[in-house]
Amino acid sequence: MALIVVVIGAVALGLGRGDSPDQPDDPNAGTSLATKKKVAVSDPANTALVRWVGGGLVDVVSIVPIGANGHTYEPIPADAMLVATADLYIENGKGLNEAVSSFVRANYRPGTPDVVLADVIPGDEIIATDSAEQIAAHGHAHSFNAHFWTDPVYASLYVDRIATALEAIDPANATTYRNRAQEFTSRMNAYDAAFRSAIASIPAQNRKLVVYHDSWSYFGRRYGIPVIGAIQPVSFSEPSADEVRRMINQIRNEAVPAFFGSEVFPSDVLESIASETGATYYSDLSDEELPGVAGTPEHSYEGMMIENVRLITSALGGDVSLLASLPLPEVIG
């Protein structure tokens, strides 16, 4: 993909995507959009984390729009306008959304701080997918499985790094950012314990995941429910007939009662796999699509993860009541 380079003067980041319903107005009286620091984030999932830490004190926008496929999204000229006035760029890293990352770096102002969240993940904990066998099994065209945020413990590491980045560009609000990061980590400690109990309640023979796109390996490793198969090919195209047949055979051999897709990765073949195997297909496992509507507590990273664990636990025969008391964050805006 050819890079689009646009030179722009004083363009308000609030134009265009910054005014979307997913970006609530600032709840802090006296802080206008024009005076806020502007933060561009590579993808929707991490945008939710940045918005939480920012608490309405910064203007946050995702380069990849909500509902788009981050692996295949190609930036448009309007995105160049957005990044040219950003005060900070935050990306996931480890090969995720490389087209977006290259585009942003070609268009942001020289000296713009550039934060790679995945740098906080210990190197010996990163799952490599660079062998032909691993790529075929897990559907990744890049060298690493980069979906660290589906592990709440890693999400806490991300949030701590986000707080540090926001403190650097807006030191006047440093205490707020640090306190919000600590509050998030406290919630994640409760989530970690509840998720562990819920997944452990799934019968042992069902405690395995078959997914369309493998963004769940870190979650699976954390909670003892490994990803045993991913249907989506490396090219992000529809699976071939041979790939579909292999997945049908694997589901039958493993006797899994359910497998999981995502609205971000639609595929017409998944219903036929369900019909062939007798396993139930669930289409709404999400690693970045926030549930509910903007302005509700459910429309958050926390809401997304609770819904995911509730879906996995219920579909595979576990006890969803173990998730009943988890707190949701207050609404920003």
N, C-alpha and C positions, 0 to 999 in steps of 0.2 A: 504494500500500500504506500503510495507517495505521500510524504508529509506535506501538510498545509501550513505554511508559515505566514502569519499575518502580523503586521506592525500596527499597533493601535495606541492612541493617546489616552486621554482620560475618559475611559468607558466605564460606566457603573456596572459592577458585577451583578447588581440586582436586576438588570435587564435579562429577559429571556428565561432560562431555566431556573434562575434564582428566585423567581416569583411563583414557583409551582406550589401546589397544596402541600407537598411533602416538606416544605420549608416554612414552618410557622413564623409569624411575626415575633419579634423580640419581646419577651415579657418584662424586660427591664426598662422602666420608664426613664426617659432622658437619654437613652442610647440609640441614636438614629442609625439606620442602615448605612448611611453615607460615612459614618465615623467608625463603624466596626471593622475589625480586621477580616479579611476575606480568605477563606480556606477552600481550596479545590481538592477533592478526594477522588481517587481513581475509580472507585466502585461503590455500589449502594450499601453493601454489607458494612464496610468500614465507615461509610458516611454516618450510619446510625450511631456508631461508637463516638465519632468526633462530635456529633451534635449533642450527645449526652454530656461529654466532658465540657463542651463549650457553654452549655446552659443558656443559650440565647445571647451570649456576649460576643460571639463571632458569627459571621455569615458563612454558612457551610453549604456547599453544593457538590453533587456527584457528577463526574464527567459522564459516566455511563448512566443513562436514564433508568429510573425504576421500571422493571419489567423487561429490559433489554438483556440480551445474552452478552455478558461481559467478555466472553472469550472471542466473540466474533464482531463486536461492536466496532465500527470505524468512526472516529470523530468527524464532525462536520465543521464548516467554517465558523458557525456560531460558537463552537467550543473554544476556538482560538480567541475570540473576544473575551470569553470567560477567564481563561487561564492567564491572559496578558495582564490582568489587573489583580491577580491573586497575590496575597502576602505570604502564602504558605501552600506547598503542595504535599499531600500525604498519599502514598500508595501502599499497596500490600507488598509487592515485590515477589521475588523468587519465580519470575517468569509469568506471573498472572497479569493479563491485560497489557502485553508488551506494546501493542499498537497504540494504546492510550498513553502509556508512559513515554514512548518515543515522541508522540505528538505533543504532549505537554512540554517536554524539555526543549522542543524546537520552538515553542511559542511563549513560554513564560519569560518574564524580565530577568536579565542577568542578575545573579545574586539572590534570587528567590530561594528561601530555605526549602529543602527537598528531603522529606523524611520517608524512609522505607521501614514499614512496621515489622516485616518479617525478620529484620536484623536482630530483633530481641529473642528470637527462638533459638535455643541451643542447637548448635550444628549437628550434634550426634542424635538429635530427636527429629530431624527432618527426614521425611520419607522420600527416597529417590525413586524416580520413575523413568530412568534413562535406559534401561535395558529393553530390548524388543518385547520380551515376555511381560515385563511390568507394564509397559505402555499398552500392550494388547489387552491385559487384564483390567486395567484401570482407566483406560480412555483418556490419557493425558499426552498431549503432544510436546509438553515442555519437560524439563529434566527433574522437576520436583513437584510433588503434590503440595500446592501452595494454600490450601484452604484451612489455615490454622485456626481461624476464628470460630469454627464449629466446635472447638474444644473451649469451654468456658474459662479454663485456667489460662489458656493462651490468650483469650480475649482480654483477661485482666492484665496480662503483660502488654498487650496492645494499648490498652487504655492508659496505663502508666506512661508509656512512651508518648502518647498523644498529649497528655497533660504537660509533659516536659516541653514538647514542641510549642504548645500554646503559651506556656509561661515565657518562652523565649521571645515570641513576637508581641506579647501583651503582658508585660510584667506587672502592670497595675492590678491585674485580676489573677495573679499567680495563685494566691491562696484559694480562691474559688475553684480553679481548675484542679488543684491538688486534692481539695476536699471532695470534689465530685468523683475523681478517680478512686479515692479511698472508699467512698460510698458504693461505687460500682463493685469494687473488689469484695466488699462485705456481702453484697447480694450474691456474687458469684460463688462465694464459699457455701452459702445456703443452697444455691442451685446445684453445685457439684455434689453435695451430699444427697440431695433429693433425686438427682438424675441417676446417681449410682444405685440407689435403692430401687428406683423404678425399673431400670434395665435389668438389675439382678432378679427382679420378680418375674421376668419372662422365662418360661420353661427353657431349660438348657438346650434342648434340641432345636428350638426356634431362635436362639440368640445369635443371629447372623443376618447381615444386610446384603440384599441385592438391590442395586440402585441404577438409575439411568446414567447419571454423571457422578463420578466418585469425588464428592467434596466431603465425605464423611469418614475418611480413614483415621483422622486424629480424634474425632469423637469416638469412633469405634475402639480405638486403642485405649483411650481413657476409661471407657466404661465396659470393656470386655464384650463387645459385640462387633466382631470384625466384618469388614466389607469383603465378601467372598466373590463378588462379581459386579462389574459395571457394564452396562449395555452400550453406551454411546461410543462410537469409533473415535480414533485419534483426530480425524478430520472434522469432527463435530457435524458430520452429515448423518443421514438416516442409516441405521445399521443395515448391512448386507444380509442376504438370505442365509449365508453361512454363519454370520455372527448371531443372527436371531436363532438359528437352530442350535448353536452351541449354548446359548443362554437358556433355551428351553430345556435342553438336556441337563444343564447344571441345576436349574431350579427343581427339576424332577429328582435328580440324584440327591440333592441336599434336603429335599422335602420341606422347603420353606413355605409357610402359609401365605406370605405376602411379599411383594416387592414394590419399590418406590420410584416414582418419577418426580418431575418438577414442572411447574407452569413455564419456567424460563427455558426449559428444554423439551418442547412438545415433540411427540413422536406417535405416528399413527400405528406403529407396529406393536405398541405396548399392550393394547387391548387384545390383540391376537395372541401374544405371549400368555396373557392371563387365561384366555380361552383354551389354549393348548395344554397348559400345565395345571389348571385348577387353582393356581395361586391368585390371591386378590391383588389387583393393581390399585395403588394409591397415587394420585397425580400431584399431591400438594405438599410434598416434603420440600422445604425451602432453605437454601443457604444464604439468601439475600432479599427475598421478597417479604416485606414486613406485613403481618396480618392487620386486620382492622382498617381504620381510616386515620389519616393524620389528625392529631389532636386528642387521641385516646391513648391510655397507658399500653394497650396491646400493640400499638404501632411502634414497636421498639425492638432492639436486639433481644431483650429479655422475653417479650411477647412471642417473637419468632421462635426462640429456642424452646420455650414451654410448649408451644403448639407442636413443634417437631418431636419432642420427646413423648408428648401425649400420643401423637399419631403412631410412632414406632412401638411404644409400649402396648397400646390398645391392639394394634394390628397383629402383633406377635404373641398376644395372650398374657400380657403382664397386668400389673395393678396400677391403674392411672390415679387412684385416690392418693397415692404417695406424692403427687405433685400439687395437691389441692391448696396448700398454704403458702406457696411461693409468692413473694412480694413483687409487684410490678413498679417501675419507676414513676415518679410524678410526670405529668405532661409538661413539655417545654413549649410555652406559648399558649 
